[in-house]
Amino acid sequence: MFTGMVRDQILNIYTLGLQRVRQFGVIFAGLSFLVACLERETKIRDEVNTSFSIEKDAKGVKIEK
């Protein structure tokens, strides 16, 4: 399709573009990893404190509200 100098320029621009995309991808992944490492752990509840849960009586039978 293209020959000579035009072809070389197109390949050079394409190669530089791919390198730039790769560089930004590595930077973004590295920053994301660092932010994830610095993130604090959030303690979650292990009990449900709402009136919307299904309750059981002393025998283990479900009680509908």
C-alpha positions as CSV (number, residue, x, y, z in Angstrom):
1,M,0.0,0.0,0.0
2,F,2.5,2.6,1.1
3,T,6.2,2.4,0.1
4,G,9.4,3.9,1.2
5,M,9.6,6.8,3.6
6,V,5.8,7.2,4.1
7,R,5.6,3.5,5.3
8,D,8.5,4.0,7.7
9,Q,6.9,7.1,9.2
10,I,3.5,5.4,9.6
11,L,5.2,2.4,11.3
12,N,7.2,4.8,13.6
13,I,4.1,6.7,14.7
14,Y,2.2,3.5,15.3
15,T,5.1,2.1,17.3
16,L,5.4,5.3,19.4
17,G,1.7,5.3,20.0
18,L,1.7,1.7,21.3
19,Q,4.7,2.4,23.5
20,R,2.8,5.4,25.0
21,V,-0.3,3.4,25.7
22,R,1.8,0.7,27.3
23,Q,3.6,3.2,29.5
24,F,0.3,4.8,30.7
25,G,-1.1,1.3,31.3
26,V,1.8,0.4,33.5
27,I,1.6,3.7,35.4
28,F,-2.1,3.3,36.0
29,A,-1.7,-0.3,37.2
30,G,1.1,0.6,39.5
31,L,-0.8,3.5,41.1
32,S,-3.9,1.4,41.4
33,F,-1.8,-1.3,43.2
34,L,-0.3,1.3,45.6
35,V,-3.8,2.7,46.4
36,A,-5.1,-0.8,47.0
37,C,-2.3,-1.5,49.4
38,L,-2.9,1.7,51.4
39,E,-6.6,1.1,51.7
40,R,-7.8,0.5,55.2
41,E,-9.7,-2.6,56.2
42,T,-13.4,-2.0,56.9
43,K,-14.9,-4.1,59.7
44,I,-18.2,-5.6,58.8
45,R,-21.1,-6.7,61.0
46,D,-21.7,-10.4,61.6
47,E,-25.2,-9.9,63.0
48,V,-28.3,-8.6,61.4
49,N,-30.0,-5.9,63.4
50,T,-33.1,-5.2,61.2
51,S,-36.7,-6.2,61.6
52,F,-36.8,-7.6,58.1
53,S,-35.0,-10.8,58.9
54,I,-36.7,-14.2,59.4
55,E,-37.0,-15.1,63.0
56,K,-37.1,-18.5,64.6
57,D,-38.8,-19.5,67.9
58,A,-37.2,-21.7,70.6
59,K,-37.9,-24.9,68.6
60,G,-36.2,-23.5,65.4
61,V,-39.5,-23.0,63.5
62,K,-39.6,-20.0,61.3
63,I,-41.9,-17.2,62.4
64,E,-43.5,-14.9,59.8
65,K,-44.0,-11.3,60.8
